[in-house]
Amino acid sequence: MSDQPPSESTPSSSPSEEEEEAARVAQQVAGNKRGAFMALGLFMVIPLVLVVATGSCGSTEGSLRIEGGPHGSFTLTPTDCHSMQPYGRMGANLHGAGHNDGAIYPTVDPLEGVRLDIEVPGSCRNSNGTDCTVFRVPRDHCSRFEVSVEHTNTTVNDVRLVRGHTRVDCTLEDETHVVGEVVFDGC
């Protein structure tokens, strides 16, 4: 017989059922916390990856064909676009993938009205896409000149995004022919 009263249990090296159950519950809670943190991380990372992977909020569709004249012949098919608000202009920068791939600049000038400028691909003298050859497409040399730029209801980093289109068929004084259509949104 034992000297201990019957209500007290003898200490043993193996955990009791209650201790085992408490350990299982603690593992489940820890697993749930890990799962919750992983899910939270995915919900935060996936949208960021999508924005970074696409590189832009905006979309462009169409192209302009430039033929003849002193700038040669080329086709501008924009792959990306940005608002020109950070540069103090109401307009869009519709450009190719690289700094020297050319661009289309539909803008609304407070004094001149709607304008269209073309940046010649391969003409930039700096590696960051600055100091490029740009020429104006004057409205009075066009049989079709539809250039539209308007604000959207979206603002990103204090920049109001724009949408619009450019539909032109123009022959400039230097015999440069500009024809085509580009539609843009969320730039």
C-alpha positions, 0 to 999 in steps of 0.5 A, spaced: 500 500 500 501 507 498 503 512 504 499 517 499 492 518 500 487 516 494 486 522 492 493 524 490 496 521 483 503 519 483 507 523 478 509 520 472 513 521 466 508 520 461 503 526 460 496 525 462 490 526 457 488 533 459 496 535 458 495 531 451 489 535 449 492 542 451 498 540 447 493 538 441 489 545 442 496 549 442 498 546 436 492 547 432 491 555 434 499 555 432 497 552 426 491 557 425 495 563 426 500 561 421 495 559 416 492 566 418 498 570 417 500 566 410 493 568 407 494 575 410 500 575 406 498 572 400 492 577 400 497 583 400 502 580 396 498 578 390 495 585 388 502 588 389 505 583 384 499 584 379 500 591 379 508 591 379 508 585 373 503 589 369 507 595 370 501 600 369 494 601 370 493 604 363 491 600 357 492 602 349 490 599 343 491 601 336 497 604 332 499 610 328 503 609 321 508 615 319 511 615 312 515 619 308 518 626 310 525 627 314 523 622 319 523 616 315 517 611 316 515 607 322 509 605 326 508 607 333 504 601 337 504 604 344 504 598 349 504 603 356 501 610 357 501 615 363 498 621 365 502 628 363 499 631 369 506 630 373 509 635 368 503 640 368 500 638 362 493 635 361 494 629 356 497 622 355 504 619 354 503 613 349 509 610 349 513 603 347 516 598 352 523 602 352 526 609 353 527 610 345 521 606 342 518 613 340 511 616 343 505 619 342 503 625 346 495 627 345 494 633 349 490 639 351 493 646 351 489 651 355 491 656 349 492 652 343 487 647 344 488 640 342 494 638 340 498 632 337 506 631 338 510 625 335 516 622 338 521 619 333 523 612 335 531 611 336 531 619 336 533 620 344 540 622 345 540 620 352 539 613 355 533 615 359 529 617 354 530 625 354 532 630 349 528 626 343 526 629 336 518 630 337 514 633 331 507 637 331 501 634 327 497 641 326 490 640 325 490 644 319 494 639 315 489 633 316 483 630 313 481 627 320 483 630 326 480 627 332 484 627 339 480 627 345 483 627 352 479 627 359 480 625 366 477 619 369 474 618 376 481 615 378 487 618 382 493 614 383 499 617 388 495 624 387 495 623 379 489 624 376 488 618 370 486 620 363 483 616 357 481 618 350 483 617 343 487 619 337 484 618 330 488 622 325 489 622 317 494 628 316 499 630 310 504 635 313 508 640 309 514 636 309 510 630 306 510 626 312 503 622 312 501 620 319 495 615 319 491 611 324 488 610 331 490 609 338 485 608 344 487 609 351 484 608 358 487 609 365 493 612 363 
